[in-house]
Amino acid sequence: MAERVLGGRYTVQDRIGTGGMAIVYRGLDEVLGRTVAIKTMLPQYAADPSFAARFKQEAQAAAALQSPYIVSVYDWGKDGDTYYIVMEYLRGTDLKSGIRKHGALDSKKVAQIGSQIAQALSVAHRHDIIHRDIKPQNIMVQPDGNIKVMDFGIARAKNSHLTTDNSVLGTAHYVSPEQTQGKELGPTTDIYSLGIVMYEAATGRVPFDGDDAISVALKQVNEQPVPPTAVNPAVDSALESIILKCMQKDPKDRFQTADELYHVLRDYLAGRLAAVNNATEVLPANPVVPAIAPIAASSTQSLPRIDTAEHIKPQTATQKAQQEADAAMKKHKRRVVLFSILGVIALIAAIVGIYTLVNPSNQKREVPNYLSMTEADALKAIDESEFFKKGSVKEQYSSTVEKGVVMDQDPDSGRMVAKGTKINLVISKGKEPAATVKVPDLTGMSPSQADKALAKVGLVGQAGDSVYDENVSVGMVAKQSPVGGSEAKAGDTITYQLSKGKESVDVPSVVGQDADSATSALKGAGFEVNVSYGNSDTVQKGYVYDQSPTGSADKGTTVTIYVSNGPKTVSVPNVVGSTADDAKGALEAEGFKYNLTYQYSSSVAQGTVVSQSATSAKSGATITLVISNGPDPTTSGANTNTDSTTTNNGATGTTTKPTGGQ
């Protein structure tokens, strides 16, 4: 089937599953470019008009149902002698495989899955469509944990005129009692099957099992299930009561609609439900539970309609819940029910034994579905069956099946085979490694040149984010990954980045920083630094008072910083030895201010400048002059007073004089 195109649009690729009437492939919708699942009818059924009609019915039934929990059907048709249905491609695993791999699920997860299936069934039932084959193999668990109901292959509208020739389609482990008896079916038949699905999910095993489909179907009609808590004590009692109500033998005693069941499960998940009243008695809480062999008959089958009146004594009628005052009578009735059930079991065993002796074909079993199982799990399941034998195990590359997982089997699942039949498996080796090629160096090429160079060696080009590169012209390839000269697999994508030229970035403002800090900041931003010194009346020595450029510039640009040497100084006239008046005149002439102070001096004449505070200073600075006040009178014994704080503030100077006294 590989490489075949159906309807001129759908390319058939890897096989991903096998059912009772069809094979499912992964495929590609060439028009929309999306991955799809393609179900093709097996050749032996395609020639049968009744099966072809049922196949068409599945497509029409499922296409009419819009729900997040029902697989979407896109198209259907006939191509040559093959009928096909195009569906949504689902990622994940079916619930049966999940239970087989992980065992029983916790009660909350069971209720969550059950509520989503109930929602899907509610949509179908509102369209008067009964699924009739609800089982874990038809429930796909997606990676996000949500489910999708699949395979409406035997779904039928209530008013459908398709017949089944006095037989009933379904899977023995999940069919309702009325389904096995060929009675009219309603929504409650799907609710019964959903109850069994939840039972299996909660306990890890089906409630009824046997050597063949007939024995299992008889148990569906006549036996009560072992309570889930007796199989798995971790099952919540409230969930158990919901499951058992779904599995009531009389359809009138079950939930009457899928919507009703959905709301009960939601109440349970929200903690608003303690238990559900079930009218029918069940087995004691702690019965002896016999070991159950691995499930063999799990595929949809055609079962003869069972008339229980011909073979088995009717079971004790359903017991109604009694008032607390009738406890003693209730205990007695439970004992009667139990004995009746045990009697039925014995009768069924006898019938099954006779049926087996006169029908050698019943020594055959259906081949289980090993697809999507790991190699180890599949081989273990074959060994534990004690019916099948391990055949050849081959490996093959696959672009869709994970490495180490079964991608094909022979015989196909669903086939009836004799004991000892060898099961041959094909295990995925994962994706086939592509041949390696040398990656060309794309530096300096235009995008079109780069794409052509890559395509020439079987690689794919992809433009990434542009980068700054002062050595490569704008718009040309500056970088690539993997680099030129390295090895890559044919078909790999090579990402190249185009040049934006030199990078223009903000120049940090360093005015007011000391020279060392300013230099570090600029170099850290990618600039070169030139230091120039100058005078500043406002910025102290050693600190930056200006820079160039400011704003933004290309990386690598040289930024000049101007470092202060302090204020600019000029020479102060030397007025030492001059009279005070001459000194003041000389300072004023050069733009300096002055401050006069006086002191006694025995060597400098009175009124003469003894010293000055600076010989150079910034223009306009104040120069302090010390003026001689003559010899100190105290040395001659005169009685004198000195006033050192007399100040004369003028426009150009300040004068401080001592005063003498008697």
C-alpha positions as CSV (number, residue, x, y, z in Angstrom):
1,M,0.0,0.0,0.0
2,A,3.0,2.3,0.5
3,E,3.3,5.3,-1.9
4,R,-0.2,4.8,-3.2
5,V,-2.3,7.9,-3.7
6,L,-6.1,7.6,-3.0
7,G,-8.6,9.9,-4.6
8,G,-5.8,11.7,-6.3
9,R,-5.1,13.5,-3.0
10,Y,-4.1,11.2,-0.1
11,T,-0.7,9.6,-0.1
12,V,-0.6,6.4,1.9
13,Q,2.4,6.0,4.1
14,D,3.1,3.8,7.2
15,R,0.7,1.3,8.6
16,I,-0.3,2.3,12.2
17,G,-3.1,-0.2,13.1
18,T,-5.3,-3.1,12.0
19,G,-8.9,-3.6,12.9
20,G,-11.5,-6.3,12.2
21,M,-12.5,-4.9,8.8
22,A,-9.8,-2.4,7.9
23,I,-6.2,-1.3,8.1
24,V,-5.3,2.2,9.2
25,Y,-2.3,4.1,7.7
26,R,-0.7,7.3,8.3
27,G,-1.0,9.5,5.2
28,L,-0.6,13.0,3.8
29,D,-3.3,15.2,2.4
30,E,-1.4,16.6,-0.5
31,V,-3.9,19.5,-1.0
32,L,-3.8,20.9,2.6
33,G,-0.4,19.5,3.5
34,R,-1.5,17.9,6.7
35,T,-0.9,14.5,8.2
36,V,-4.1,12.3,8.3
37,A,-5.1,8.8,9.2
38,I,-6.5,6.7,6.3
39,K,-8.6,3.7,7.0
40,T,-8.9,1.2,4.1
41,M,-11.3,-1.7,4.0
42,L,-9.7,-5.1,3.9
43,P,-10.1,-6.7,0.4
44,Q,-12.3,-9.6,1.6
45,Y,-14.9,-7.1,2.9
46,A,-14.6,-4.5,0.1
47,A,-16.3,-6.9,-2.3
48,D,-19.3,-7.4,0.0
49,P,-22.0,-4.7,-0.6
50,S,-23.3,-4.9,3.0
51,F,-19.8,-4.2,4.4
52,A,-19.2,-1.4,1.9
53,A,-22.5,0.1,3.0
54,R,-21.5,-0.2,6.7
55,F,-18.1,1.4,5.9
56,K,-19.9,4.3,4.2
57,Q,-22.2,4.5,7.1
58,E,-19.3,4.9,9.5
59,A,-17.9,7.9,7.5
60,Q,-21.3,9.6,7.4
61,A,-22.1,8.9,11.1
62,A,-18.7,10.1,12.4
63,A,-18.6,13.1,10.1
64,A,-21.9,14.4,11.5
65,L,-20.5,14.4,15.1
66,Q,-18.7,17.5,16.3
67,S,-17.0,17.0,19.6
68,P,-13.5,17.5,21.1
69,Y,-13.8,13.9,22.2
70,I,-14.7,12.3,18.9
71,V,-12.1,11.8,16.1
72,S,-12.9,14.0,13.2
73,V,-13.7,12.5,9.8
74,Y,-12.6,14.6,6.8
75,D,-13.5,12.6,3.7
76,W,-14.3,9.1,2.4
77,G,-14.4,7.5,-1.0
78,K,-13.6,4.6,-3.3
79,D,-10.4,4.2,-5.2
80,G,-10.4,1.2,-7.5
81,D,-11.5,-1.8,-5.4
82,T,-10.7,-0.1,-2.1
83,Y,-13.0,2.0,0.1
84,Y,-11.3,4.5,2.4
85,I,-12.0,7.0,5.1
86,V,-9.8,10.0,5.8
87,M,-9.7,11.0,9.5
88,E,-7.9,13.2,12.0
89,Y,-4.4,11.9,12.7
90,L,-4.1,11.3,16.5
91,R,-0.9,11.1,18.5
92,G,-0.9,9.0,21.6
93,T,-1.9,5.4,22.5
94,D,-5.1,3.6,22.8
95,L,-6.5,3.0,26.3
96,K,-6.1,-0.7,26.1
97,S,-2.4,-0.4,25.5
98,G,-2.1,2.0,28.3
99,I,-3.9,-0.3,30.8
100,R,-1.7,-3.2,29.5
101,K,1.4,-1.2,30.1
102,H,0.7,0.6,33.3
103,G,-2.0,-1.4,34.9
104,A,-5.0,0.0,36.8
105,L,-5.6,3.7,36.8
106,D,-6.5,5.8,39.9
107,S,-10.2,6.4,40.4
108,K,-10.0,10.1,39.5
109,K,-8.3,9.4,36.2
110,V,-10.9,6.7,35.4
111,A,-13.7,9.1,36.2
112,Q,-12.1,11.8,34.0
113,I,-11.7,9.4,31.1
114,G,-15.3,8.1,31.6
115,S,-16.7,11.6,31.7
116,Q,-15.1,12.5,28.4
117,I,-16.4,9.3,26.7
118,A,-19.8,10.0,28.1
119,Q,-19.7,13.5,26.6
120,A,-18.8,12.0,23.2
121,L,-21.6,9.4,23.5
122,S,-24.0,12.2,24.4
123,V,-23.3,13.9,21.2
124,A,-23.7,10.7,19.2
125,H,-26.9,9.8,20.9
126,R,-28.4,13.2,20.3
127,H,-27.9,12.4,16.6
128,D,-29.7,9.0,17.2
129,I,-26.4,7.2,16.6
130,I,-25.4,4.2,18.8
131,H,-21.7,3.4,18.8
132,R,-22.2,-0.3,19.7
133,D,-18.5,-1.0,20.0
134,I,-17.2,1.0,22.9
135,K,-14.0,-0.6,24.2
136,P,-10.6,0.7,25.3
137,Q,-9.1,-0.2,21.9
138,N,-11.4,2.5,20.4
139,I,-10.4,5.1,23.0
140,M,-7.3,7.1,22.0
141,V,-5.5,8.8,24.9
142,Q,-3.7,11.8,23.6
143,P,-0.4,13.3,25.0
144,D,-2.3,15.9,26.9
145,G,-4.4,13.3,28.7
146,N,-7.6,13.9,26.9
147,I,-9.4,11.2,24.9
148,K,-10.9,10.7,21.5
149,V,-13.5,8.1,20.7
150,M,-12.8,6.3,17.4
151,D,-14.1,3.7,15.1
152,F,-17.8,4.2,14.4
153,G,-17.4,1.2,12.1
154,I,-20.5,-0.6,13.5
155,A,-22.3,2.5,14.7
156,R,-25.9,2.6,13.5
157,A,-28.6,5.1,13.6
158,K,-31.8,4.0,15.3
159,N,-33.7,4.1,12.1
160,S,-31.0,2.4,10.0
161,H,-32.2,-0.5,7.8
162,L,-28.8,-2.2,7.7
163,T,-29.1,-5.8,9.0
164,T,-26.6,-8.2,10.4
165,D,-28.2,-11.4,9.4
166,N,-29.3,-12.6,12.8
167,S,-25.8,-11.8,14.3
168,V,-24.5,-9.0,16.4
169,L,-21.3,-7.1,15.7
170,G,-19.3,-6.2,18.7
171,T,-16.5,-7.3,21.0
172,A,-17.5,-10.0,23.4
173,H,-15.7,-8.6,26.5
174,Y,-17.6,-5.3,26.1
175,V,-21.0,-6.1,24.5
176,S,-24.2,-5.5,26.5
177,P,-26.6,-8.4,27.3
178,E,-29.2,-7.1,24.9
179,Q,-26.6,-6.9,22.2
180,T,-25.7,-10.6,22.5
181,Q,-29.4,-11.5,22.3
182,G,-30.1,-9.5,19.2
183,K,-32.5,-7.2,20.9
184,E,-33.3,-3.6,19.9
185,L,-30.4,-1.4,21.1
186,G,-30.6,2.1,22.6
187,P,-28.2,4.5,24.3
188,T,-28.0,2.3,27.4
189,T,-26.1,-0.3,25.4
190,D,-23.2,2.1,25.0
191,I,-23.5,3.0,28.7
192,Y,-23.1,-0.7,29.6
193,S,-20.0,-1.0,27.5
194,L,-18.6,2.2,29.0
195,G,-19.2,0.7,32.4
196,I,-17.0,-2.2,31.4
197,V,-14.3,0.1,30.1
198,M,-14.2,2.0,33.4
199,Y,-14.2,-1.3,35.3
200,E,-11.1,-2.5,33.3
201,A,-9.4,0.9,33.7
202,A,-10.0,0.8,37.5
203,T,-9.0,-2.8,38.0
204,G,-6.6,-3.7,35.2
205,R,-8.8,-6.6,34.0
206,V,-12.2,-7.1,32.3
207,P,-15.1,-8.3,34.5
208,F,-15.9,-11.3,32.3
209,D,-13.5,-13.5,30.5
210,G,-13.5,-17.0,29.0
211,D,-12.0,-19.3,26.5
212,D,-14.0,-18.0,23.6
213,A,-16.5,-15.3,22.6
214,I,-19.5,-17.5,23.3
215,S,-18.6,-18.1,26.9
216,V,-17.8,-14.5,27.5
217,A,-21.1,-13.4,25.9
218,L,-23.0,-15.9,28.2
219,K,-21.4,-14.3,31.2
220,Q,-22.5,-10.9,30.0
221,V,-26.1,-12.1,30.1
222,N,-26.1,-14.2,33.2
223,E,-23.3,-13.3,35.6
224,Q,-22.8,-10.4,38.0
225,P,-19.3,-8.8,38.0
226,V,-17.0,-9.1,40.9
227,P,-17.1,-5.7,42.6
228,P,-14.1,-3.6,41.5
229,T,-13.0,-3.1,45.1
230,A,-12.6,-6.8,45.5
231,V,-10.2,-6.8,42.5
232,N,-8.4,-3.5,43.4
233,P,-9.0,-2.3,46.9
234,A,-7.8,1.2,45.9
235,V,-11.0,1.8,43.8
236,D,-13.1,4.5,45.4
237,S,-16.5,3.1,46.6
238,A,-18.4,5.9,45.0
239,L,-16.8,5.2,41.6
240,E,-17.5,1.5,42.1
241,S,-21.2,2.3,42.5
242,I,-21.2,4.4,39.3
243,I,-19.5,1.5,37.3
244,L,-21.9,-1.1,38.6
245,K,-24.9,1.0,37.8
246,C,-23.7,1.3,34.2
247,M,-23.3,-2.5,34.1
248,Q,-26.8,-3.4,35.2
249,K,-28.3,-6.3,33.2
250,D,-31.6,-4.6,32.7
251,P,-31.2,-1.5,30.6
252,K,-33.9,0.3,32.7
253,D,-31.6,0.0,35.8
254,R,-28.7,1.8,34.1
255,F,-28.2,5.5,33.6
256,Q,-30.7,6.3,31.0
257,T,-28.6,8.8,29.1
258,A,-24.9,9.5,28.5
259,D,-25.5,13.1,29.6
260,E,-26.9,11.8,33.0
261,L,-23.8,9.7,33.4
262,Y,-21.5,12.6,32.5
263,H,-23.0,14.8,35.2
264,V,-22.8,12.0,37.8
265,L,-19.1,11.6,37.0
266,R,-18.5,15.4,37.1
267,D,-20.2,15.4,40.6
268,Y,-17.9,12.6,41.7
269,L,-14.8,14.5,40.4
270,A,-16.0,17.6,42.2
271,G,-16.4,15.7,45.5
272,R,-20.2,16.1,45.5
273,L,-21.0,12.3,45.2
274,A,-20.7,9.6,47.9
275,A,-22.4,6.7,46.1
276,V,-25.0,5.8,43.5
277,N,-27.9,3.5,44.4
278,N,-27.8,0.3,42.4
279,A,-31.0,-1.7,42.4
280,T,-29.4,-5.0,41.4
281,E,-27.5,-7.1,44.0
282,V,-23.8,-7.8,43.5
283,L,-21.4,-10.4,44.7
284,P,-20.2,-10.3,48.3
285,A,-17.5,-7.7,49.0
286,N,-14.7,-10.2,49.5
287,P,-15.2,-13.2,47.1
288,V,-12.5,-15.5,46.0
289,V,-11.3,-14.0,42.7
290,P,-10.0,-16.5,40.2
291,A,-7.0,-15.7,38.1
292,I,-7.8,-14.4,34.6
293,A,-5.8,-15.3,31.6
294,P,-4.6,-12.5,29.3
295,I,-7.4,-11.2,27.1
296,A,-7.3,-12.8,23.7
297,A,-10.6,-11.9,21.9
298,S,-10.4,-8.1,21.9
299,S,-11.3,-7.3,18.3
300,T,-14.7,-6.5,17.0
301,Q,-16.4,-9.8,15.9
302,S,-19.6,-11.2,14.7
303,L,-21.2,-13.2,17.5
304,P,-24.2,-15.6,17.1
305,R,-27.2,-14.2,18.8
306,I,-27.7,-16.0,22.1
307,D,-31.1,-17.2,23.2
308,T,-30.5,-17.7,26.9
309,A,-33.9,-19.4,27.4
310,E,-32.7,-22.4,25.4
311,H,-29.6,-23.0,27.5
312,I,-29.7,-21.5,30.9
313,K,-32.1,-21.2,33.8
314,P,-33.1,-17.6,34.2
315,Q,-31.2,-15.8,37.0
316,T,-33.0,-14.6,40.2
317,A,-34.9,-11.4,39.5
318,T,-33.3,-8.1,40.3
319,Q,-33.6,-7.3,44.0
320,K,-34.7,-3.8,45.0
321,A,-33.0,-1.9,47.7
322,Q,-34.6,-2.7,51.1
323,Q,-35.3,-0.4,54.1
324,E,-33.0,-0.8,57.1
325,A,-35.8,-2.5,58.9
326,D,-35.7,-5.4,56.4
327,A,-32.0,-6.1,56.8
328,A,-32.5,-9.7,57.8
329,M,-34.6,-10.4,54.8
330,K,-32.1,-8.6,52.5
331,K,-29.3,-10.9,53.8
332,H,-31.3,-13.9,53.0
333,K,-32.1,-12.7,49.5
334,R,-28.4,-11.9,48.8
335,R,-27.6,-15.5,49.7
336,V,-30.2,-16.8,47.2
337,V,-28.8,-14.5,44.5
338,L,-25.3,-15.7,45.1
339,F,-26.3,-19.4,44.9
340,S,-28.3,-18.7,41.7
341,I,-25.2,-17.0,40.2
342,L,-23.0,-20.0,41.2
343,G,-25.5,-22.3,39.6
344,V,-25.5,-20.3,36.4
345,I,-21.7,-20.3,36.3
346,A,-21.7,-24.1,36.6
347,L,-24.2,-24.4,33.8
348,I,-22.3,-22.1,31.6
349,A,-19.1,-24.1,32.2
350,A,-20.9,-27.3,31.1
351,I,-22.3,-25.6,27.9
352,V,-18.9,-24.2,27.0
353,G,-17.3,-27.6,27.5
354,I,-19.8,-29.3,25.1
355,Y,-19.5,-26.4,22.7
356,T,-15.8,-26.8,22.6
357,L,-15.9,-30.6,22.0
358,V,-18.2,-30.3,19.1
359,N,-16.6,-27.3,17.6
360,P,-12.9,-27.8,17.0
361,S,-12.6,-24.3,15.5
362,N,-13.1,-22.9,19.0
363,Q,-9.6,-24.0,19.8
364,K,-8.5,-21.0,17.8
365,R,-8.0,-17.5,19.2
366,E,-7.8,-14.0,17.8
367,V,-4.3,-12.6,17.3
368,P,-4.0,-9.6,19.7
369,N,-2.8,-6.2,18.5
370,Y,0.9,-5.8,19.3
371,L,1.3,-2.6,17.3
372,S,2.7,0.4,19.3
373,M,3.9,-2.0,22.1
374,T,7.6,-2.0,22.9
375,E,9.5,-5.1,21.7
376,A,10.0,-6.3,25.3
377,D,6.3,-5.9,26.2
378,A,5.1,-7.6,23.0
379,L,7.4,-10.6,23.5
380,K,6.4,-10.8,27.1
381,A,2.7,-10.8,26.1
382,I,3.3,-13.6,23.6
383,D,5.1,-15.7,26.2
384,E,2.5,-15.1,28.8
385,S,-0.4,-16.0,26.5
386,E,0.7,-19.7,26.5
387,F,-1.1,-19.9,23.2
388,F,1.1,-18.1,20.7
389,K,4.8,-18.6,20.0
390,K,7.5,-16.1,19.3
391,G,8.3,-16.0,15.6
392,S,10.9,-13.9,13.8
393,V,11.8,-10.4,15.0
394,K,13.1,-8.0,12.4
395,E,14.1,-4.4,12.4
396,Q,13.1,-1.7,10.0
397,Y,13.5,2.0,9.7
398,S,10.4,4.2,10.2
399,S,9.9,7.9,10.0
400,T,6.8,7.7,12.2
401,V,7.2,4.9,14.7
402,E,9.4,5.4,17.7
403,K,12.6,3.2,18.0
404,G,12.0,-0.1,19.7
405,V,8.3,-0.1,19.1
406,V,6.4,-2.8,17.1
407,M,5.5,-1.3,13.7
408,D,4.1,-4.4,12.0
409,Q,3.1,-8.0,12.9
410,D,2.2,-11.2,11.1
411,P,-0.4,-12.6,11.4
412,D,-2.4,-9.3,11.7
413,S,-4.4,-8.7,14.8
414,G,-8.0,-10.0,14.7
415,R,-7.2,-13.1,12.7
416,M,-8.3,-16.4,14.2
417,V,-5.4,-18.8,14.4
418,A,-4.6,-22.1,16.0
419,K,-2.6,-22.7,19.2
420,G,1.1,-22.5,18.7
421,T,0.9,-20.0,15.8
422,K,4.1,-18.0,15.6
423,I,3.8,-14.2,15.8
424,N,6.4,-12.4,13.7
425,L,7.2,-8.9,14.6
426,V,8.8,-5.9,12.8
427,I,10.5,-3.5,15.3
428,S,11.1,0.1,14.4
429,K,14.7,1.2,14.2
430,G,13.6,4.9,14.3
431,K,14.3,7.3,11.5
432,E,16.8,6.2,8.9
433,P,20.0,8.2,9.2
434,A,20.6,10.3,6.1
435,A,23.8,10.4,4.2
436,T,26.2,13.1,5.4
437,V,27.4,16.0,3.2
438,K,30.0,18.8,3.6
439,V,28.4,22.1,4.5
440,P,29.6,24.9,2.1
441,D,31.0,28.2,3.5
442,L,28.3,30.8,2.8
443,T,30.2,33.8,4.1
444,G,29.8,36.9,1.9
445,M,27.0,35.3,-0.3
446,S,23.6,36.8,-0.9
447,P,20.6,34.8,0.4
448,S,19.8,33.5,-3.1
449,Q,23.4,32.4,-3.6
450,A,23.5,30.7,-0.3
451,D,20.2,28.8,-1.0
452,K,21.6,27.6,-4.3
453,A,24.9,26.5,-2.8
454,L,23.0,24.5,-0.1
455,A,20.5,22.9,-2.5
456,K,23.4,21.8,-4.7
457,V,24.6,19.4,-1.9
458,G,21.1,18.5,-0.7
459,L,20.7,20.9,2.2
460,V,18.1,23.5,3.0
461,G,18.8,27.1,3.7
462,Q,17.0,29.2,6.3
463,A,17.6,32.9,7.2
464,G,18.0,33.6,10.8
465,D,18.3,36.9,12.7
466,S,20.6,39.5,11.1
467,V,23.8,40.4,13.0
468,Y,26.2,43.3,13.0
469,D,29.5,42.6,11.3
470,E,31.8,45.4,10.2
471,N,33.8,43.0,7.9
472,V,30.8,41.9,5.8
473,S,28.6,44.1,3.5
474,V,25.1,44.7,4.6
475,G,22.7,42.0,3.4
476,M,25.3,39.3,2.8
477,V,25.9,36.2,4.9
478,A,28.0,37.0,8.0
479,K,27.5,33.8,10.0
480,Q,26.0,30.3,9.6
481,S,25.3,27.2,11.7
482,P,26.7,24.6,11.2
483,V,29.8,26.4,10.0
484,G,31.3,25.8,6.6
485,G,33.4,22.7,6.2
486,S,31.4,20.7,8.9
487,E,29.4,17.6,8.2
488,A,25.5,17.5,8.0
489,K,22.9,15.0,7.0
490,A,21.2,15.4,3.6
491,G,18.0,17.3,4.1
492,D,19.2,19.2,7.2
493,T,18.5,22.9,7.5
494,I,21.4,25.3,7.6
495,T,20.7,28.6,9.3
496,Y,22.6,31.6,8.0
497,Q,22.6,35.2,9.3
498,L,22.9,38.3,7.2
499,S,25.1,41.3,8.0
500,K,23.7,44.6,9.3
501,G,27.2,46.2,8.9
502,K,28.8,48.0,11.7
503,E,26.8,48.1,14.9
504,S,25.8,51.6,16.0
505,V,25.3,51.8,19.8
506,D,24.7,54.4,22.4
507,V,27.9,56.1,23.7
508,P,27.9,56.1,27.5
509,S,27.9,59.5,29.1
510,V,31.0,59.7,31.3
511,V,31.1,63.5,32.1
512,G,31.7,63.9,35.9
513,Q,33.4,60.5,36.3
514,D,37.1,60.2,37.1
515,A,39.3,59.3,34.2
516,D,39.8,55.6,35.1
517,S,36.1,54.9,35.5
518,A,35.2,56.8,32.3
519,T,37.8,54.8,30.4
520,S,36.5,51.4,31.7
521,A,32.9,52.3,30.9
522,L,33.7,53.3,27.3
523,K,35.9,50.3,26.6
524,G,33.2,48.0,28.1
525,A,30.7,49.3,25.5
526,G,33.1,48.5,22.6
527,F,34.8,51.9,22.1
528,E,38.4,53.0,21.9
529,V,39.4,55.8,24.3
530,N,41.6,58.9,23.8
531,V,42.3,61.1,26.9
532,S,42.9,64.8,26.6
533,Y,43.6,67.2,29.5
534,G,42.4,70.8,29.9
535,N,41.4,73.4,32.5
536,S,38.0,73.7,34.0
537,D,36.7,76.3,36.5
538,T,33.8,74.0,37.5
539,V,35.2,70.4,37.4
540,Q,37.8,69.3,39.9
541,K,41.2,68.0,38.7
542,G,41.2,64.4,37.5
543,Y,37.5,64.3,36.5
544,V,36.0,64.3,33.0
545,Y,34.5,67.7,32.0
546,D,33.6,66.8,28.4
547,Q,33.6,64.0,25.8
548,S,33.3,63.5,22.0
549,P,31.3,62.0,20.4
550,T,28.0,61.8,22.4
551,G,24.7,60.1,21.5
552,S,25.4,57.0,19.3
553,A,28.3,55.8,17.2
554,D,29.6,52.6,15.5
555,K,31.2,50.1,17.8
556,G,35.0,50.6,17.8
557,T,34.8,54.3,17.3
558,T,37.4,56.3,19.4
559,V,35.8,58.5,22.0
560,T,37.9,61.4,23.4
561,I,37.4,62.3,27.0
562,Y,38.6,65.7,28.4
563,V,40.0,65.4,31.9
564,S,40.2,68.5,34.1
565,N,43.6,69.9,35.3
566,G,41.6,72.3,37.5
567,P,41.1,76.0,36.8
568,K,43.4,77.9,34.4
569,T,46.0,80.0,36.3
570,V,47.9,83.3,35.5
571,S,50.9,84.9,37.1
572,V,50.2,87.2,40.1
573,P,52.3,90.4,40.1
574,N,55.1,90.3,42.7
575,V,54.2,93.1,45.0
576,V,56.4,92.2,48.0
577,G,58.3,95.3,49.1
578,S,55.8,97.6,47.4
579,T,53.7,100.0,49.4
580,A,50.2,98.9,50.1
581,D,48.7,101.3,47.7
582,D,51.1,100.3,44.9
583,A,50.4,96.6,45.6
584,K,46.6,97.1,45.4
585,G,47.0,99.0,42.2
586,A,49.1,96.3,40.6
587,L,46.7,93.5,41.5
588,E,43.6,95.5,40.4
589,A,45.3,96.1,37.1
590,E,45.6,92.3,36.4
591,G,42.0,91.6,37.5
592,F,42.8,90.2,40.9
593,K,41.1,91.0,44.2
594,Y,43.0,91.5,47.4
595,N,42.8,91.0,51.0
596,L,45.1,93.1,53.4
597,T,46.3,91.9,56.7
598,Y,48.8,93.6,59.0
599,Q,51.6,92.4,61.2
600,Y,54.5,94.0,63.1
601,S,57.9,93.8,61.4
602,S,61.2,95.2,62.7
603,S,62.8,94.7,59.2
604,V,60.1,96.0,56.9
605,A,59.1,99.6,56.9
606,Q,55.5,100.4,58.0
607,G,53.0,100.3,55.1
608,T,55.2,98.0,53.0
609,V,54.1,94.5,51.7
610,V,55.8,91.9,53.7
611,S,54.4,88.8,51.7
612,Q,51.6,87.7,49.3
613,S,49.5,84.5,49.3
614,A,50.2,83.3,45.7
615,T,52.5,84.0,42.7
616,S,49.9,82.4,40.3
617,A,46.2,81.9,40.5
618,K,43.1,81.8,38.4
619,S,42.0,85.1,36.9
620,G,39.9,87.1,39.4
621,A,41.2,85.2,42.4
622,T,41.6,87.0,45.7
623,I,45.3,87.5,46.8
624,T,46.0,88.0,50.4
625,L,48.8,90.7,51.1
626,V,50.5,91.0,54.5
627,I,51.4,94.7,55.3
628,S,54.1,95.7,57.8
629,N,52.8,97.7,60.7
630,G,56.4,98.6,61.8
631,P,58.2,97.4,64.8
632,D,56.2,95.8,67.6
633,P,55.8,98.5,70.3
634,T,55.8,96.0,73.1
635,T,59.5,95.5,72.6
636,S,60.1,99.1,73.7
637,G,57.9,98.9,76.8
638,A,55.1,101.0,75.3
639,N,51.6,100.3,76.5
640,T,49.7,99.2,73.3
641,N,46.5,97.5,72.3
642,T,46.2,95.5,69.0
643,D,42.9,95.3,67.2
644,S,43.4,92.5,64.6
645,T,39.8,92.5,63.3
646,T,39.4,95.9,61.8
647,T,38.2,95.2,58.3
648,N,37.5,97.5,55.4
649,N,35.5,95.8,52.6
650,G,35.8,97.6,49.3
651,A,35.1,96.8,45.7
652,T,38.4,95.3,45.1
653,G,39.8,94.1,48.5
654,T,39.5,93.7,52.2
655,T,41.7,95.5,54.7
656,T,42.4,94.3,58.2
657,K,44.5,96.6,60.5
658,P,45.8,96.4,64.1
659,T,45.3,99.5,66.3
660,G,47.7,100.8,68.9
661,G,47.1,102.5,72.2
662,Q,48.8,104.1,75.3
